[in-house]
Amino acid sequence: MGSESEVRWHLQSQRRSGHRARQGFRRWPIGAVAGLSGGAVELLWISLYGNLSTTNAAALARGVTATFSPEIAASALGVASGIAIHMVISVILGIAAAVMMRAFMPTHRPVYLEPLAIVGLLFVVWDVNFFVLLPLINPDFVGLIPYGASLASKVFGLAAGSVLFLTGELAGRN
């Protein structure tokens, strides 16, 4: 098998990788809560914006559904499905942020940057969605809301970032 030091290194390496995997699984529920909070605040923003402008929030929800199933979007379930899809995507993003941001961010940084890192991640996701994916998959959706209003909703990722910050997930305090 090798020298005693090689065996010891191998055993320690296995323990560390198992610990990292367990830590990643432990962050999933916190990431889900972060995603739910960010997604819910974004829904509130879109509802408010829809009430104050000519943007139809229900049409946006149907547009989300149409990206996945135009048939369901045209049905009575179109709006509810769009909201559900949005929330599922929000949970997935929250989990990804909780697991990945902590793994890739340096451990020594100003604490106030943690929620801002989540917002930055959401800006990147928005950019890819609105300028790459949606024009290919559902070009009609892109015109349902002005870019500025849609991009502004990503600032509410501070809600998700705040959940991660308050639980100590980004800083590695837990």
C-alpha positions, 0 to 999 in steps of 0.5 A: 500500500505504501509508507505509513505517511502515505496511508495516513494521508490517504485516510485523512483525505477520505475523512476530509472529503466525507466531511465536505460532502456532509457539510454540503448536504447540511447547507441544502435546507438553508439554501432552500429557505434562501431561495424561497425568500428571494423568490417570494420577494421577487414575486412581490416586486413583480406584483407591485410593478404590475400594479404600478405599470402597464406590465401584466404580472399574470402574463409574466407568470404565464410566460414562465409556464410557456417557456416549459409548456405552452399548452399549460400556459394557455390553460387555467393553470398557467399563472399558478404553474408559472409561480410554482416554476419560478419558486422551484427555480428560486429554491434550486438557485438558493441551494446552489448559492449556499453550497457553491458560494461558500466553496468558491469565496475566500474565507477572509472577506468583509462580511457585508460583501456576502449578500452582494455576492448573491446579487452578483450571481443573480445578475449573471443568471439574469444576463444568461437568461435574458440574452442567451436562453430566453431569446432561443427558447421563448422570445416572447417572454423577453418583451413582457417586462422592461429589462430594467424592471426585470433586472431590478428584481434581482436586487431582491436577491439581497433577501436570499443573501441575507438568509445565508448571511444570518445563518452564517452559511457564506462566512463559514461560521456554521 
